Amino acid sequence: MMEANLVDPGILKVENMLVETDGLDDIRPDYEATLAICSKDEPFSVSVACKVNPGPLKHVLEMYPEALENLLPGSTVQDYILEVFDGYNNHVAEGTNVLICIEGCCIKDSMGFNRKVNICGCVDLSGILQVTAGYGKSISLSVMSGIDEIFKKETLIERRELRLLTKLPDCCAAGSNLTNLIFKVTDSDGAMDTRIHHDEKSGCFHTMSIETDSSSDESAIRYAFVHGSCKVPTLSLPESEGVLSFKVFHSRFPELHLSLKIQLTPAQTFERDEIGCSTPYSRMSLTPQSKMASTTNSPVASTEQTPCSQFRVLAIKASPSTLSSQTGLIDMAQFTESLKEKLIIYSEHRVEIDERLKCLEAEQNQAKEELRTLQASLEPLGATFPECLSTKESMMKQIEEKHHITAASVFCCLYRKAPPPKSLFLSKKGVFGLVALLGSVSSTSLSRVLSEYLGED
């Protein structure tokens, strides 16, 4: 209630009247009211229609504050509404301008940061506030009234960590490859985040890149995440020895990164032998005692190539160009096709090697047969052939006793009576040994025993 005096007879003037009330929300959005004017002394009253507007912006309250919790990069905030009040706790009038300042987010509609209060006295940011900051980064949202900050909200985006599941070897040969490196993204509890999944159709781009100190070729390759994990089929190592440092990181969120180091040892050198066999010369040696190859290779968990056959080394080394498409992203269909082509080539090489191996086996069998034919038997013949005697003297005695009228008996007699030079002539330069032997053996297969009597000549 307010008291006023008449300025002139019959004239009432009211200026700068301030209505202090928190009930304006009951008469919004028109804010229409009635002003009753009554006489204090006489029973007289007049009612005048008027409008009572809320005051300027003074403070802000947020509805659904949990909407800014557990946010992820690229996600859109749902159900986030700011209630705007004047100094008497009335919602400000519809259409009031509100300046919003944000960091780590963006507003996806055309209005931008200058927002207008809706009919309910609120600024509705539901579905238009998108997170742009990375994992573990902060988000802040402020409401300004002129130059004064009347509201501020800060929160953190969820943290994620990039980990390597595959155990790296202590050292690798320079120029070799690391294969099947598996990485995963984990949350704060250590569980794999399966939402990290690359899907171009839905606009979810989750890929991984690798950068090394020596070359940036690998950084052009993008390895896709599949439900939280990422597999690197092969990683080419430089040919220079020393400590290699390389960085693995998410292509869009560099805060997900991992720095790795590995020692590169001198690479194996290969020498080609007479038939085209590549052998690791520096790692292989022949022991004088056994003439067998002894190796000094230490176990290294890398794909360092070793000779796969006696005739050819099939060195499998994937080049980065075959693993990447024009966009720099691995095309699994192209990668699979290239592997099929290599398998065909290796199969052809294998057929050639098998044919060569069969030829060598046939040559080996033929050589064994010839050796068996030419070589004198080392087995005792007496047990197998009792009729065949083992000494020259016993042979001559048997010929003289049982075959005294044969030519062999005559030659035996001449051999005994002749002087040493003549005896030597009869035994080695003549036909004595041959006649005597053929006269005693029972099978032509025993002709190899000739070597025992004919000597080296």
Buried (B, 14 or more C-beta within 10 A) or exposed (E): EEEEEEEEEEEEEEEEEEBEEEEBBEBBBEBEBEBEEEEEEEEEEEEEEEEBEBBEBBBBEBEEEEBBEEBBBBBBBEEBBBBBBBEBBBBBBBEBEBEBEBEBBEBEEEEEEEBEBBEBBBBBBBEBBBBBBBBBBEBBBBBBBEEEEBBEBEBBBBEBBBBBEBEBEEBBBBBBBBBEBEBBBBBEEEEBBEBBBBEEEEEEBBBBBBBBEBEEBBBBBBBBBBBBBBBBBBBBBBEEBEEBEBBBBBBBBEBBBBEBEBBBBEBBEBEEEEEEBBBBEEBBEEEEEEEEEEEEEEEBBBBBBBBBBBBBBBEBEBEBEBBBBEEEBBBEEEBEEBBEEBEEEEEEBBEEBEEBEEEEEEEEEEEEEEEEEEEEEEEEBEEEBEEBBEEBEEBBEBBBEEBEEBBBBBBBBBBEEBEEEEBEBBBBEBEBBBBBBBBBBEEEEBEEBBEBBBEEE
